[in-house]
Amino acid sequence: MMKKCNIYSRIQRKNKMFGNKQKHIANYILSNTSEVAFLTALKFGQKLNVSETTVIRFAISLGYAGFAEMQKELQDIVKNKLIQVSDIKKYTDSVGAEEDIIDNVFNSDIENIRNTCNNLSRESFNRLIDEIIKAKYIYVVGLRVPGSLAYIMGVSLQLFLNNVTVISYGVTALAEQLINIGKNDLLIGISFPIYTSRTIEIMEFAKEKGVTIASITDSIISPIADIADITLTTTTKLNPFIESFSAPMSLVNAIITAVGIRKKKKALKSLSELEYVLRKLKIYSI
């Protein structure tokens, strides 16, 4: 049974097969989702100077029965993004005791992980693992809250790869860490709303240097996905107060595990050496 995909993942999968008109339509949808959600196929076509038939055929090429079905999904996406004050009040009214909060948050995290798994492009995932294995140097950047994900990914990859740098805050530090970046390198950017401008700037700088760019973000219309050669998307919706990073963390774990399996001999040797050093230096009390 084929797993259900949203319009963003459908466009991502078909992107390389699109002609010029299809790319034009796809880019407009990704950049103007709220507008397209309430246009007729005729009006949408007129806006882009293409025929109504071309718009309908584009929707069908993505696997929809027609434009109306694709538009219904766009409308649902727009509705989901409109978080009003009433949503916060409704949430606080619906969640009472601490036990209810625990169930609510844990179940939401489980659903986020399930949605991410169902919609994740296996092709993009495998391609990222290939790029990590063959890269001359690997740079991982994630600032503010996503910085914790970048740190865990970078430090974990360093166990079985000797060419990983985690880019951290500090103007001087950033310049020093990026000074030798170039072709045959890989930069992995991690960012979620609200996207940090510095992360975007770093990725754009690396792109200009001919670096292969990968992004881990919330959708393929995020500003870092637009820069990236490879994009992996995860669900981060939790409640009106905060975003959830359980699904992104699971994705990071999957990436680390996949690389570890590919580098099995090196991973086992590094872990054995690490255990010896920890015991020798008595880092831990047990």
C-alpha positions in Angstrom: 0.0 0.0 0.0 1.4 3.4 -1.0 2.0 5.8 1.8 0.1 9.1 1.6 2.2 12.1 0.6 1.5 15.7 0.9 1.9 18.1 -2.0 5.3 19.2 -0.9 6.8 15.7 -0.9 5.0 15.0 -4.2 6.6 18.0 -5.9 10.0 17.1 -4.4 9.8 13.6 -5.9 8.7 14.9 -9.3 10.8 18.0 -9.5 13.6 16.6 -11.7 11.0 15.4 -14.3 9.2 18.7 -14.6 9.3 20.7 -17.8 9.7 24.5 -17.6 6.0 25.2 -17.3 5.6 22.6 -14.6 8.5 24.0 -12.7 7.0 27.5 -12.9 3.7 26.1 -11.5 5.4 24.2 -8.8 7.5 27.1 -7.6 4.5 29.4 -7.6 2.6 26.9 -5.4 5.5 26.5 -3.0 5.9 30.3 -2.7 2.3 31.3 -2.7 0.4 28.4 -1.1 -2.2 30.6 0.6 -3.1 32.4 -2.6 -3.3 29.3 -4.8 -5.5 27.5 -2.3 -8.3 29.9 -3.2 -7.8 30.4 -7.0 -9.7 28.5 -9.7 -7.6 26.5 -12.2 -8.5 29.1 -14.8 -7.5 32.1 -12.6 -4.3 30.3 -11.6 -3.4 29.6 -15.2 -4.0 33.2 -16.2 -1.7 34.4 -13.4 1.1 32.3 -14.7 0.2 32.7 -18.4 -0.5 29.0 -18.9 -3.7 27.3 -19.9 -6.3 25.9 -17.5 -5.6 22.5 -19.0 -1.9 22.8 -18.2 -2.8 23.5 -14.5 -5.1 20.6 -14.3 -2.6 18.3 -16.0 0.0 19.4 -13.4 -2.3 18.3 -10.6 -2.9 15.0 -12.2 0.9 14.5 -12.8 1.3 14.7 -9.0 -1.2 11.9 -8.5 -4.4 13.9 -7.7 -7.7 13.2 -9.4 -7.7 16.8 -10.6 -7.1 20.4 -9.6 -10.0 20.4 -7.1 -8.4 17.6 -5.0 -5.0 19.3 -5.0 -6.6 22.6 -4.1 -8.5 21.0 -1.2 -5.1 19.8 0.3 -3.7 23.3 -0.1 -6.7 24.8 1.7 -6.1 22.3 4.5 -2.5 23.3 4.8 -3.4 27.0 5.0 -6.0 26.3 7.7 -3.5 24.4 9.7 -1.1 27.3 9.6 -3.6 29.8 10.9 -3.0 29.6 14.7 -5.4 32.0 16.4 -5.6 33.1 20.0 -8.8 30.9 20.2 -6.6 27.9 19.4 -4.5 28.6 22.5 -7.6 29.0 24.7 -9.1 25.9 23.3 -6.0 23.9 24.0 -5.6 25.2 27.6 -9.3 24.5 28.2 -9.1 21.0 26.9 -6.0 20.0 28.9 -6.5 19.9 32.6 -4.5 17.8 35.0 -0.8 17.1 34.6 -1.6 13.5 33.6 -3.6 14.9 30.6 -0.7 17.1 29.6 1.7 14.1 29.7 -0.7 12.0 27.5 -1.3 14.9 25.1 2.3 15.8 24.6 3.6 12.2 24.3 0.8 11.3 21.9 1.5 14.3 19.8 5.2 13.4 19.6 4.4 9.9 18.6 2.1 11.3 15.8 4.9 13.6 14.6 7.3 10.8 14.4 4.8 8.6 12.5 4.0 11.4 10.1 7.6 12.1 9.4 8.4 8.4 8.8 5.4 8.1 6.4 6.3 11.1 4.4 10.1 10.9 4.4 11.7 10.5 1.0 13.7 7.3 1.2 15.5 8.4 -2.0 16.6 11.7 -0.4 17.6 10.0 2.8 19.8 7.4 1.0 21.3 10.1 -1.1 22.3 12.1 2.0 24.0 9.0 3.5 25.9 8.6 0.2 27.0 12.3 0.3 28.1 11.9 3.9 30.2 8.9 3.1 31.9 10.4 0.1 32.4 14.0 1.3 35.9 15.3 1.8 34.7 17.4 4.8 31.3 17.6 6.5 30.0 20.7 8.1 26.8 20.7 10.3 25.1 23.9 11.1 22.1 24.6 13.3 21.8 27.7 15.4 19.7 28.5 18.5 17.4 25.6 19.4 18.3 23.4 16.3 21.9 23.8 17.5 21.4 20.9 19.9 20.4 18.7 17.0 23.5 19.9 15.0 25.7 19.2 18.0 24.4 15.7 18.5 24.7 14.9 14.8 28.2 16.3 14.5 29.6 14.7 17.7 28.0 11.3 16.9 29.4 11.3 13.3 32.8 12.2 14.6 32.9 8.7 16.3 33.4 7.1 12.9 34.3 9.9 10.6 37.4 12.2 11.0 36.1 15.0 8.8 33.2 16.5 10.7 32.9 20.1 11.9 29.9 21.5 13.9 29.5 25.2 13.1 28.7 27.2 16.2 27.8 30.8 17.0 30.4 33.6 17.1 31.4 35.7 14.1 35.1 34.9 14.4 34.4 31.2 14.9 32.1 31.0 11.9 34.7 32.7 9.7 37.4 30.4 10.9 35.4 27.2 10.5 34.2 28.1 6.9 37.5 29.5 5.5 38.5 26.3 3.8 35.1 25.1 2.7 34.8 24.1 -1.0 34.0 21.7 -3.7 33.6 18.0 -2.6 32.5 19.1 0.8 29.0 18.7 2.3 27.1 21.1 4.5 24.1 20.0 6.5 21.8 22.8 7.6 19.2 22.3 10.3 16.5 25.0 10.8 12.9 25.3 11.7 10.5 28.2 12.2 11.5 30.9 13.2 14.5 30.4 10.7 17.7 32.0 11.7 19.1 34.4 9.1 22.7 33.4 10.0 22.0 29.7 9.1 20.6 30.8 5.7 23.6 33.1 5.1 26.0 30.2 5.9 24.2 27.9 3.5 24.1 30.5 0.7 27.9 31.2 1.2 28.6 27.4 1.0 26.4 27.1 -2.1 28.5 29.8 -3.8 31.6 27.8 -3.0 30.3 24.8 -4.9 29.5 22.8 -1.7 26.8 20.1 -1.7 24.0 21.4 0.5 21.6 19.2 2.6 18.8 20.6 4.8 16.7 19.2 7.6 13.7 21.4 8.1 9.9 21.5 8.4 8.9 21.7 4.7 10.3 22.0 1.2 9.1 25.6 1.1 11.3 26.6 4.0 14.1 29.1 3.0 16.9 26.6 3.7 15.2 23.9 1.5 15.2 26.4 -1.3 19.0 26.5 -1.1 19.6 22.8 -0.6 20.4 20.0 -3.1 18.9 17.4 -0.7 16.0 18.1 1.7 14.6 15.9 4.5 11.5 17.2 6.1 10.1 16.4 9.6 6.9 17.3 11.5 7.4 19.6 14.4 3.8 20.4 15.4 3.0 20.0 19.1 0.7 22.7 20.6 0.2 26.4 20.3 3.0 27.1 22.8 6.0 25.2 21.5 7.3 23.1 18.6 8.3 19.5 19.1 11.8 18.3 18.1 11.2 14.6 18.7 10.7 13.8 15.0 13.9 15.7 13.9 15.8 13.9 16.7 14.6 10.6 15.4 15.7 11.6 11.9 19.1 12.5 13.2 19.3 9.2 14.9 18.4 7.4 11.7 21.1 9.3 9.8 23.8 8.5 12.4 22.7 4.8 12.5 22.8 4.5 8.7 26.3 6.0 8.5 27.5 3.8 11.4 26.3 0.7 9.5 28.0 1.8 6.3 31.2 2.5 8.4 30.8 -0.6 10.6 34.5 -1.5 11.0 35.5 2.1 11.8 32.5 2.6 14.1 33.3 -0.5 16.2 37.0 0.4 16.4 36.2 4.0 17.4 33.7 2.9 20.0 36.2 0.4 21.5 38.9 3.1 21.7 36.5 5.5 23.2 35.5 3.0 25.9 39.1 2.4 26.7 39.9 6.1 27.1 36.8 6.7 29.2 37.8 3.9 31.6 41.5 5.0 31.6 40.7 8.6 32.5 37.9 7.5 34.9 35.5 10.0 33.2 32.5 8.2 34.7 32.0 6.9 38.2 30.9 3.5 37.2 
